[in-house]
Amino acid sequence: MIALSLAEIAAVVGGQTHDIPDPSVQVTGPVVRDSREVVPGSLFVAFAGERVDGHDFAAAVVEAGAVAVLATRPVGVPAIVVDDVQRALGALARHVVGRLGATLVALTGSAGKTSTKDLVAQVLRSKAPTVFTPGSLNNEIGLPLTALSATEETKFLVLEMGARGLGHIRHLTELTPPRIGLVLNVGTAHIGEFGGREQIALTKGELVEALPEDGAAILNADDPLVRAMASRTKAKVILFGESAEADVRAENVRLTDSGQPSFRLHTPSGASDVTMRLYGEHHVSNALAAAAVAHELGMSAEEIATALSEAGTLSRWRMEVTERPDGVTIVNDAYNANPESMRAALRALAAMGKGRRTWAVLGKMAELGDEALAEHDAVGRLAVRLNVSKLVAVGDREASWLQLGAYNEGSWGEESVHVSDAQAAVDLLRSELRPGDVVLVKASRSVGLESVAQALLESGAEGEVAAR
């Protein structure tokens, strides 16, 4: 964080100082909520959760070097006491962002937010110092913590914005007002919470409504609900996608033999060839979104193409591709799942598995409401259409719908199987995998299927693959 004295912070958040001998002492380190992340100069934010109360760690974090604690009550060590820690954190972030000279880029969408955010960050940091959201910390706590990690040297601040309902993104833009807003898509993720795609579009569009007149709205030309958001912003509109009307688009898209996308990138300033290190054709749209942001910020087509070709996976469990010593390839995409990302992952698996046996180890997609049965059934059917060798549906009701969809689409019989839990999936795969197989693991975060991928990687290291 930019250096601020405890007195300044107290004034910004409307707090009272307690047990602070010298209010002029500055916070020079990061603002953190996890006591394990404290370093000398930190400000520790004490959240009181259902199981853990951060106030209980106050003495320990000061001993570890924290300058003070942001708390809701005196804690016997230097503290700034406020009525609401979360509101105070947001106020501090808004103050710091206002003092930065950085360009703030915000993005949202139903699918691909984190992967695209990572691409935007990697392209921009090839040009100048860039701070960006780690993982998926895209809510009213994670977003201000990310913003507060920026310093005077930061030129670009890239923030992912998530939402659970109307008004959420508007609130986040009030904490960290963006100059560039990127909307990727409007899909069915969390549709059970929102009540329909139109409601999702209303929420996602809050981002472009918050942009200033000298800002830029980067919109997906191939998604009608996103493209329609052009009427909701005062900012300049830049379109990306496959549409001929897109300002930033891709031509000659193909996949390499290993399933990595290659294409010719076209921007208003020129064209250049891209071959990505990431897997799956869905990353082309993500790359175009990143390219549109970079073009708006002054990068040439050649600079953008080079950065996109060098970009890798920064966030865990998102199309992490690892080949075991025995030749089995594990694709760990288990961080989360919705219908759009499931379809993209299955298509990537099919592309990677040409001439090889492919396994789709899939679990529940959460928060789909009344659409849950139809969407799980459709994913099971798609696995058949893509000629995935075997579907392993993991879990309870939703897993049975996945298997039923596959069975009804192609009468797979032995090609689809329903298992009760992750361990059962691991046991099955350990007994049946053979060198050269490709295994995709994907489900909503609550299912925890990353344990399947980890167990299979450990099995490969131990040489436990079936000799067939």
LOTOR-719322 format. One record per residue (C-alpha): x, y, z; residue number from 1. Coordinates in nm, 3 decimals, padded with zeros to 5 digits, always signed. Each point is the difference from the previous one (the first is absolute). Example, Ala and Ser with C-alpha at 12.3 -4.5 7.8 and 13.67 -1.06 7.14 Angstrom:
LOTOR-719322
{{+01.230, -00.450, +00.780}, 1}
{{+00.137, +00.344, -00.066}, 2}
//
This chain:
LOTOR-719322
{{+00.000, +00.000, +00.000}, 1}
{{+00.107, +00.360, -00.042}, 2}
{{+00.140, +00.118, +00.333}, 3}
{{-00.262, +00.151, +00.230}, 4}
{{+00.024, +00.096, +00.364}, 5}
{{-00.236, -00.155, +00.254}, 6}
{{-00.147, +00.344, +00.059}, 7}
{{-00.075, +00.036, -00.372}, 8}
{{-00.158, -00.344, -00.016}, 9}
{{-00.215, +00.071, +00.305}, 10}
{{-00.126, +00.320, -00.162}, 11}
{{-00.076, -00.174, -00.329}, 12}
{{-00.199, -00.286, +00.159}, 13}
{{-00.163, +00.210, +00.273}, 14}
{{+00.164, -00.202, +00.277}, 15}
{{+00.141, +00.065, +00.346}, 16}
{{+00.360, -00.079, +00.091}, 17}
{{+00.063, -00.219, +00.305}, 18}
{{+00.330, -00.096, +00.165}, 19}
{{+00.198, +00.184, -00.271}, 20}
{{+00.292, +00.191, +00.156}, 21}
{{+00.091, +00.178, -00.324}, 22}
{{-00.280, +00.053, -00.259}, 23}
{{+00.257, +00.126, -00.252}, 24}
{{+00.139, -00.355, -00.039}, 25}
{{-00.060, -00.114, -00.356}, 26}
{{-00.141, -00.317, -00.149}, 27}
{{+00.255, -00.090, -00.266}, 28}
{{-00.085, -00.367, -00.056}, 29}
{{-00.307, -00.180, -00.134}, 30}
{{-00.351, +00.010, +00.144}, 31}
{{-00.090, -00.359, +00.089}, 32}
{{-00.282, -00.194, +00.163}, 33}
{{+00.194, -00.325, +00.051}, 34}
{{+00.237, +00.009, +00.297}, 35}
{{+00.239, -00.231, -00.185}, 36}
{{+00.057, +00.268, -00.264}, 37}
{{+00.117, +00.269, +00.243}, 38}
{{+00.342, +00.151, -00.068}, 39}
{{+00.167, +00.301, +00.162}, 40}
{{-00.194, +00.316, -00.082}, 41}
{{-00.335, -00.174, -00.062}, 42}
{{-00.348, +00.107, +00.100}, 43}
{{-00.201, -00.299, +00.122}, 44}
{{-00.377, +00.004, -00.061}, 45}
{{-00.184, -00.192, +00.273}, 46}
{{-00.312, -00.162, -00.141}, 47}
{{-00.224, -00.191, +00.239}, 48}
{{-00.111, -00.316, -00.181}, 49}
{{-00.223, -00.286, +00.106}, 50}
{{+00.295, -00.219, +00.101}, 51}
{{+00.295, +00.236, +00.036}, 52}
{{+00.012, +00.352, +00.144}, 53}
{{+00.292, +00.204, -00.129}, 54}
{{-00.001, +00.207, +00.317}, 55}
{{+00.138, -00.304, +00.183}, 56}
{{+00.321, +00.028, -00.206}, 57}
{{+00.064, +00.368, +00.074}, 58}
{{+00.292, -00.045, +00.237}, 59}
{{+00.163, -00.262, -00.222}, 60}
{{-00.014, +00.212, -00.316}, 61}
{{+00.148, +00.303, +00.173}, 62}
{{+00.278, -00.219, +00.134}, 63}
{{+00.055, -00.120, -00.359}, 64}
{{+00.044, +00.357, -00.119}, 65}
{{-00.346, +00.141, -00.072}, 66}
{{-00.013, +00.373, +00.071}, 67}
{{-00.360, -00.017, +00.118}, 68}
{{-00.330, -00.185, -00.017}, 69}
{{-00.318, +00.124, -00.167}, 70}
{{-00.261, -00.125, +00.245}, 71}
{{-00.348, +00.048, +00.140}, 72}
{{+00.119, +00.017, +00.361}, 73}
{{+00.319, +00.079, +00.193}, 74}
{{+00.232, -00.300, -00.001}, 75}
{{+00.282, +00.101, +00.238}, 76}
{{+00.244, +00.082, -00.280}, 77}
{{+00.012, +00.291, -00.249}, 78}
{{-00.338, +00.008, -00.174}, 79}
{{-00.233, +00.217, -00.207}, 80}
{{-00.350, -00.078, +00.123}, 81}
{{-00.298, +00.033, -00.234}, 82}
{{-00.364, -00.105, +00.005}, 83}
{{+00.026, -00.212, -00.316}, 84}
{{+00.333, -00.147, -00.111}, 85}
{{-00.119, -00.087, -00.350}, 86}
{{-00.133, +00.351, -00.063}, 87}
{{+00.324, +00.149, +00.134}, 88}
{{+00.206, -00.225, -00.227}, 89}
{{-00.200, +00.120, -00.299}, 90}
{{+00.041, +00.365, +00.098}, 91}
{{+00.376, -00.045, +00.032}, 92}
{{+00.017, -00.165, -00.342}, 93}
{{-00.201, +00.285, -00.157}, 94}
{{+00.237, +00.255, +00.153}, 95}
{{+00.314, -00.179, -00.117}, 96}
{{-00.131, -00.056, -00.353}, 97}
{{-00.078, +00.370, -00.021}, 98}
{{+00.361, +00.084, +00.080}, 99}
{{+00.153, -00.246, -00.244}, 100}
{{+00.100, +00.099, -00.349}, 101}
{{-00.091, -00.347, -00.125}, 102}
{{-00.254, -00.084, -00.268}, 103}
{{-00.267, -00.221, +00.152}, 104}
{{-00.133, -00.284, -00.219}, 105}
{{-00.302, -00.195, +00.126}, 106}
{{-00.153, -00.308, -00.156}, 107}
{{-00.300, -00.221, +00.055}, 108}
{{-00.196, -00.276, -00.171}, 109}
{{-00.172, -00.331, +00.063}, 110}
{{+00.292, -00.216, -00.107}, 111}
{{+00.372, +00.044, -00.059}, 112}
{{+00.051, +00.298, +00.233}, 113}
{{+00.306, -00.131, +00.179}, 114}
{{+00.172, -00.142, -00.308}, 115}
{{-00.058, +00.324, -00.190}, 116}
{{+00.110, +00.212, +00.295}, 117}
{{+00.324, -00.198, +00.009}, 118}
{{+00.050, +00.059, -00.374}, 119}
{{-00.069, +00.374, +00.030}, 120}
{{+00.246, +00.024, +00.288}, 121}
{{+00.274, -00.190, -00.181}, 122}
{{-00.035, +00.209, -00.317}, 123}
{{-00.003, +00.331, +00.189}, 124}
{{+00.289, -00.086, +00.231}, 125}
{{+00.215, -00.056, -00.309}, 126}
{{-00.042, +00.377, -00.048}, 127}
{{+00.001, +00.141, +00.355}, 128}
{{-00.035, -00.096, +00.371}, 129}
{{-00.339, -00.165, +00.047}, 130}
{{-00.195, -00.113, +00.307}, 131}
{{-00.290, -00.240, -00.044}, 132}
{{-00.251, -00.210, +00.189}, 133}
{{+00.159, -00.320, +00.133}, 134}
{{-00.208, -00.308, -00.083}, 135}
{{-00.371, +00.082, +00.024}, 136}
{{+00.003, +00.249, +00.289}, 137}
{{-00.262, +00.208, -00.180}, 138}
{{-00.245, +00.098, +00.275}, 139}
{{-00.044, +00.294, +00.237}, 140}
{{+00.291, -00.123, +00.214}, 141}
{{+00.242, -00.143, -00.256}, 142}
{{-00.032, +00.293, -00.239}, 143}
{{+00.101, +00.276, +00.245}, 144}
{{+00.283, -00.216, +00.134}, 145}
{{+00.134, -00.030, -00.355}, 146}
{{-00.037, +00.372, -00.065}, 147}
{{+00.189, +00.076, +00.322}, 148}
{{+00.296, -00.207, -00.119}, 149}
{{+00.074, +00.258, -00.270}, 150}
{{+00.291, +00.240, +00.051}, 151}
{{+00.124, +00.325, -00.152}, 152}
{{+00.175, -00.203, -00.271}, 153}
{{-00.320, -00.176, -00.111}, 154}
{{-00.114, +00.109, -00.347}, 155}
{{-00.285, -00.246, -00.055}, 156}
{{-00.241, -00.142, +00.258}, 157}
{{-00.203, -00.294, -00.134}, 158}
{{-00.299, -00.101, +00.211}, 159}
{{-00.239, -00.290, -00.049}, 160}
{{-00.355, +00.075, +00.116}, 161}
{{-00.245, -00.271, +00.100}, 162}
{{-00.364, +00.034, +00.096}, 163}
{{-00.278, -00.191, +00.172}, 164}
{{-00.279, +00.240, -00.089}, 165}
{{-00.105, +00.344, -00.116}, 166}
{{+00.203, +00.285, +00.142}, 167}
{{+00.309, -00.205, +00.087}, 168}
{{+00.214, +00.115, -00.290}, 169}
{{-00.122, +00.356, +00.041}, 170}
{{+00.124, -00.013, +00.359}, 171}
{{+00.340, -00.133, -00.107}, 172}
{{+00.039, +00.276, -00.259}, 173}
{{-00.070, +00.256, +00.272}, 174}
{{+00.288, -00.144, +00.204}, 175}
{{+00.238, -00.014, -00.296}, 176}
{{-00.125, +00.218, -00.291}, 177}
{{+00.129, -00.144, -00.330}, 178}
{{+00.098, +00.188, -00.316}, 179}
{{-00.017, -00.313, -00.214}, 180}
{{-00.281, -00.253, +00.044}, 181}
{{+00.000, -00.340, -00.168}, 182}
{{-00.310, -00.223, -00.021}, 183}
{{+00.067, -00.350, -00.128}, 184}
{{-00.337, -00.174, -00.025}, 185}
{{-00.340, -00.055, +00.155}, 186}
{{-00.054, -00.369, +00.067}, 187}
{{-00.179, -00.225, +00.246}, 188}
{{+00.250, -00.001, +00.287}, 189}
{{-00.189, +00.075, +00.326}, 190}
{{-00.325, +00.024, -00.196}, 191}
{{-00.181, -00.152, +00.298}, 192}
{{+00.101, +00.302, +00.210}, 193}
{{-00.068, +00.265, -00.265}, 194}
{{-00.326, -00.139, -00.138}, 195}
{{+00.084, +00.016, -00.371}, 196}
{{+00.255, +00.111, -00.260}, 197}
{{-00.166, +00.339, -00.035}, 198}
{{+00.059, +00.066, +00.370}, 199}
{{+00.361, -00.113, -00.040}, 200}
{{+00.039, +00.244, -00.290}, 201}
{{-00.143, +00.283, +00.211}, 202}
{{+00.257, -00.073, +00.270}, 203}
{{+00.301, -00.042, -00.228}, 204}
{{-00.094, +00.323, -00.179}, 205}
{{+00.044, +00.194, +00.322}, 206}
{{+00.371, -00.003, -00.086}, 207}
{{-00.037, +00.198, -00.323}, 208}
{{-00.246, +00.239, +00.163}, 209}
{{+00.273, +00.098, +00.245}, 210}
{{+00.255, +00.097, -00.265}, 211}
{{+00.092, +00.366, -00.056}, 212}
{{-00.042, +00.174, -00.335}, 213}
{{+00.374, -00.025, -00.067}, 214}
{{-00.003, -00.372, +00.081}, 215}
{{-00.049, -00.307, -00.219}, 216}
{{-00.255, -00.280, +00.007}, 217}
{{+00.143, -00.321, -00.144}, 218}
{{-00.295, -00.215, -00.110}, 219}
{{-00.040, -00.348, -00.151}, 220}
{{-00.140, +00.050, -00.350}, 221}
{{-00.109, -00.365, -00.015}, 222}
{{-00.228, +00.015, +00.305}, 223}
{{-00.321, +00.195, -00.075}, 224}
{{-00.068, +00.075, +00.366}, 225}
{{+00.350, +00.142, +00.043}, 226}
{{+00.001, +00.190, -00.325}, 227}
{{-00.326, +00.168, +00.101}, 228}
{{+00.180, +00.152, +00.298}, 229}
{{+00.149, +00.259, -00.237}, 230}
{{-00.314, +00.205, +00.055}, 231}
{{+00.061, +00.006, +00.376}, 232}
{{+00.334, +00.181, +00.004}, 233}
{{+00.136, +00.349, -00.062}, 234}
{{+00.342, -00.147, -00.081}, 235}
{{+00.149, -00.092, -00.334}, 236}
{{-00.102, -00.352, -00.109}, 237}
{{+00.250, -00.252, -00.135}, 238}
{{-00.128, -00.336, -00.128}, 239}
{{+00.193, -00.326, +00.000}, 240}
{{-00.093, -00.339, -00.141}, 241}
{{-00.043, -00.197, -00.320}, 242}
{{-00.256, +00.240, -00.147}, 243}
{{+00.114, +00.190, -00.307}, 244}
{{-00.106, +00.317, +00.183}, 245}
{{+00.237, -00.065, +00.292}, 246}
{{+00.281, +00.251, +00.040}, 247}
{{+00.227, -00.275, +00.135}, 248}
{{-00.050, -00.341, -00.160}, 249}
{{+00.168, -00.327, -00.089}, 250}
{{+00.041, -00.162, -00.341}, 251}
{{+00.125, -00.345, -00.103}, 252}
{{-00.072, -00.150, +00.343}, 253}
{{+00.125, -00.354, +00.040}, 254}
{{+00.122, -00.231, +00.273}, 255}
{{+00.345, -00.152, +00.007}, 256}
{{+00.034, -00.377, +00.035}, 257}
{{+00.023, +00.051, +00.376}, 258}
{{-00.321, +00.207, +00.013}, 259}
{{+00.152, +00.349, +00.027}, 260}
{{-00.164, +00.280, -00.200}, 261}
{{+00.177, +00.180, -00.280}, 262}
{{-00.142, +00.296, -00.194}, 263}
{{+00.074, +00.328, -00.170}, 264}
{{-00.085, +00.293, +00.224}, 265}
{{-00.149, +00.309, -00.164}, 266}
{{-00.015, +00.334, +00.180}, 267}
{{-00.062, +00.354, -00.130}, 268}
{{+00.377, +00.054, +00.016}, 269}
{{+00.106, -00.313, -00.190}, 270}
{{+00.009, -00.378, -00.003}, 271}
{{+00.230, -00.269, +00.137}, 272}
{{+00.005, -00.377, +00.055}, 273}
{{-00.067, -00.163, +00.337}, 274}
{{+00.060, -00.356, +00.118}, 275}
{{-00.108, -00.041, +00.361}, 276}
{{+00.144, -00.219, +00.275}, 277}
{{-00.349, -00.046, +00.145}, 278}
{{-00.231, -00.284, -00.103}, 279}
{{-00.339, +00.023, -00.167}, 280}
{{-00.160, +00.213, -00.272}, 281}
{{-00.199, +00.193, +00.262}, 282}
{{+00.320, +00.185, +00.088}, 283}
{{-00.016, +00.177, -00.337}, 284}
{{-00.289, +00.216, +00.123}, 285}
{{+00.185, +00.062, +00.327}, 286}
{{+00.311, +00.101, -00.194}, 287}
{{-00.198, +00.239, -00.221}, 288}
{{-00.145, +00.165, +00.309}, 289}
{{+00.350, +00.047, +00.143}, 290}
{{+00.123, +00.128, -00.335}, 291}
{{-00.279, +00.260, -00.014}, 292}
{{+00.098, +00.132, +00.343}, 293}
{{+00.368, +00.011, -00.095}, 294}
{{-00.074, +00.176, -00.329}, 295}
{{-00.199, +00.266, +00.183}, 296}
{{+00.301, +00.050, +00.228}, 297}
{{+00.237, +00.060, -00.289}, 298}
{{+00.160, -00.336, -00.073}, 299}
{{+00.071, -00.101, -00.359}, 300}
{{-00.136, -00.317, -00.160}, 301}
{{+00.349, -00.151, +00.004}, 302}
{{+00.051, +00.076, +00.369}, 303}
{{-00.340, -00.146, +00.086}, 304}
{{+00.054, -00.314, -00.207}, 305}
{{+00.339, -00.064, +00.159}, 306}
{{-00.141, +00.038, +00.351}, 307}
{{-00.300, -00.224, -00.075}, 308}
{{+00.227, -00.268, -00.146}, 309}
{{+00.213, +00.003, +00.315}, 310}
{{-00.287, +00.012, +00.252}, 311}
{{-00.060, -00.300, +00.226}, 312}
{{-00.238, -00.110, +00.273}, 313}
{{+00.030, +00.214, +00.313}, 314}
{{-00.296, -00.127, +00.206}, 315}
{{-00.024, -00.352, +00.141}, 316}
{{-00.225, -00.277, -00.132}, 317}
{{-00.096, +00.174, -00.324}, 318}
{{+00.092, -00.219, -00.295}, 319}
{{+00.324, -00.099, +00.172}, 320}
{{+00.151, -00.255, -00.236}, 321}
{{+00.256, -00.243, +00.142}, 322}
{{+00.143, -00.307, -00.169}, 323}
{{+00.097, -00.284, +00.232}, 324}
{{+00.323, -00.194, -00.057}, 325}
{{-00.208, -00.287, -00.140}, 326}
{{-00.156, +00.220, -00.270}, 327}
{{-00.341, +00.053, +00.164}, 328}
{{-00.105, +00.367, -00.031}, 329}
{{-00.201, +00.154, +00.284}, 330}
{{-00.206, +00.314, -00.072}, 331}
{{-00.095, +00.154, +00.333}, 332}
{{-00.281, +00.249, -00.060}, 333}
{{-00.166, -00.069, +00.334}, 334}
{{-00.015, +00.351, +00.146}, 335}
{{-00.356, +00.061, -00.112}, 336}
{{-00.256, -00.088, -00.266}, 337}
{{-00.303, +00.134, -00.182}, 338}
{{-00.163, -00.114, -00.325}, 339}
{{+00.212, +00.227, -00.218}, 340}
{{+00.331, -00.094, +00.157}, 341}
{{-00.095, -00.370, +00.002}, 342}
{{-00.063, +00.008, -00.373}, 343}
{{+00.326, +00.184, -00.063}, 344}
{{+00.198, -00.247, +00.210}, 345}
{{-00.156, -00.301, -00.176}, 346}
{{+00.085, +00.144, -00.341}, 347}
{{+00.356, +00.061, +00.118}, 348}
{{+00.020, -00.361, +00.120}, 349}
{{-00.122, -00.126, -00.339}, 350}
{{+00.261, +00.213, -00.179}, 351}
{{+00.282, -00.120, +00.226}, 352}
{{-00.103, -00.364, -00.024}, 353}
{{+00.019, -00.063, -00.373}, 354}
{{+00.112, -00.360, -00.036}, 355}
{{+00.003, -00.049, +00.379}, 356}
{{-00.254, -00.122, +00.255}, 357}
{{-00.174, +00.287, +00.175}, 358}
{{-00.165, +00.004, +00.342}, 359}
{{-00.240, +00.267, +00.126}, 360}
{{-00.022, -00.012, +00.380}, 361}
{{-00.285, +00.240, +00.069}, 362}
{{-00.206, +00.108, +00.300}, 363}
{{-00.280, +00.235, +00.092}, 364}
{{-00.043, +00.349, -00.142}, 365}
{{-00.144, +00.201, +00.289}, 366}
{{-00.250, +00.288, +00.016}, 367}
{{-00.192, -00.083, -00.319}, 368}
{{-00.343, -00.002, +00.162}, 369}
{{-00.278, -00.133, -00.223}, 370}
{{+00.249, -00.040, -00.287}, 371}
{{+00.211, -00.258, +00.185}, 372}
{{-00.151, -00.318, -00.146}, 373}
{{+00.002, +00.124, -00.359}, 374}
{{+00.354, +00.140, +00.021}, 375}
{{+00.153, -00.314, +00.155}, 376}
{{-00.181, -00.215, -00.254}, 377}
{{+00.135, +00.220, -00.282}, 378}
{{+00.358, -00.029, +00.123}, 379}
{{-00.028, -00.379, +00.012}, 380}
{{-00.136, +00.000, -00.356}, 381}
{{+00.282, +00.227, -00.122}, 382}
{{+00.261, -00.241, +00.135}, 383}
{{-00.147, -00.267, -00.230}, 384}
{{-00.013, +00.230, -00.302}, 385}
{{+00.366, +00.089, +00.050}, 386}
{{+00.092, -00.370, +00.013}, 387}
{{+00.144, +00.019, +00.349}, 388}
{{+00.106, -00.356, +00.076}, 389}
{{-00.144, -00.022, +00.349}, 390}
{{-00.206, +00.223, +00.226}, 391}
{{+00.044, -00.043, +00.376}, 392}
{{-00.283, +00.187, +00.175}, 393}
{{+00.090, +00.067, +00.364}, 394}
{{-00.252, +00.072, +00.277}, 395}
{{-00.371, -00.025, +00.065}, 396}
{{-00.304, +00.125, -00.191}, 397}
{{+00.172, +00.234, -00.246}, 398}
{{+00.257, -00.266, -00.086}, 399}
{{-00.280, -00.243, -00.083}, 400}
{{-00.142, +00.261, -00.238}, 401}
{{+00.340, +00.029, -00.172}, 402}
{{+00.014, -00.374, -00.050}, 403}
{{-00.362, -00.022, -00.113}, 404}
{{+00.058, +00.266, -00.264}, 405}
{{+00.299, -00.192, -00.134}, 406}
{{-00.187, -00.330, +00.001}, 407}
{{-00.306, +00.141, -00.177}, 408}
{{+00.212, +00.176, -00.262}, 409}
{{+00.204, -00.300, -00.102}, 410}
{{-00.102, -00.307, +00.200}, 411}
{{+00.353, -00.002, +00.130}, 412}
{{-00.043, -00.275, +00.257}, 413}
{{+00.353, -00.072, +00.116}, 414}
{{+00.124, +00.333, -00.134}, 415}
{{-00.169, +00.194, +00.281}, 416}
{{+00.010, -00.075, +00.369}, 417}
{{-00.143, +00.163, +00.311}, 418}
{{+00.213, -00.017, +00.316}, 419}
{{-00.088, +00.123, +00.347}, 420}
{{+00.295, +00.221, +00.086}, 421}
{{+00.350, +00.116, -00.087}, 422}
{{+00.172, -00.301, +00.155}, 423}
{{-00.214, -00.238, -00.204}, 424}
{{+00.102, +00.191, -00.313}, 425}
{{+00.366, -00.025, +00.095}, 426}
{{-00.029, -00.375, +00.062}, 427}
{{-00.166, -00.052, -00.338}, 428}
{{+00.255, +00.206, -00.191}, 429}
{{+00.298, -00.158, +00.173}, 430}
{{-00.119, -00.340, -00.114}, 431}
{{-00.083, +00.095, -00.359}, 432}
{{+00.232, +00.279, -00.117}, 433}
{{+00.271, -00.091, -00.246}, 434}
{{+00.290, +00.194, -00.154}, 435}
{{-00.113, +00.269, -00.243}, 436}
{{-00.343, +00.061, +00.154}, 437}
{{-00.123, +00.357, +00.055}, 438}
{{-00.210, +00.071, +00.311}, 439}
{{-00.209, +00.316, +00.054}, 440}
{{-00.115, +00.072, +00.357}, 441}
{{-00.267, +00.269, +00.043}, 442}
{{-00.287, +00.095, +00.233}, 443}
{{-00.121, +00.287, +00.213}, 444}
{{+00.236, +00.102, +00.279}, 445}
{{-00.217, -00.155, +00.272}, 446}
{{+00.054, -00.349, -00.142}, 447}
{{+00.376, +00.012, +00.061}, 448}
{{+00.100, -00.209, -00.302}, 449}
{{+00.349, +00.149, +00.003}, 450}
{{+00.074, -00.286, +00.241}, 451}
{{-00.055, -00.243, -00.288}, 452}
{{+00.253, +00.178, -00.217}, 453}
{{+00.251, +00.015, +00.283}, 454}
{{-00.041, -00.369, +00.082}, 455}
{{+00.049, -00.096, -00.364}, 456}
{{+00.315, +00.210, -00.025}, 457}
{{+00.135, -00.165, +00.314}, 458}
{{-00.088, -00.341, -00.145}, 459}
{{+00.199, +00.079, -00.311}, 460}
{{+00.300, +00.102, +00.205}, 461}
{{-00.022, -00.328, +00.184}, 462}
{{-00.032, -00.201, -00.319}, 463}
{{-00.345, -00.139, +00.084}, 464}
{{-00.149, +00.020, -00.349}, 465}
{{-00.154, -00.323, -00.126}, 466}
{{+00.235, -00.180, -00.240}, 467}
{{-00.217, -00.051, -00.306}, 468}
//
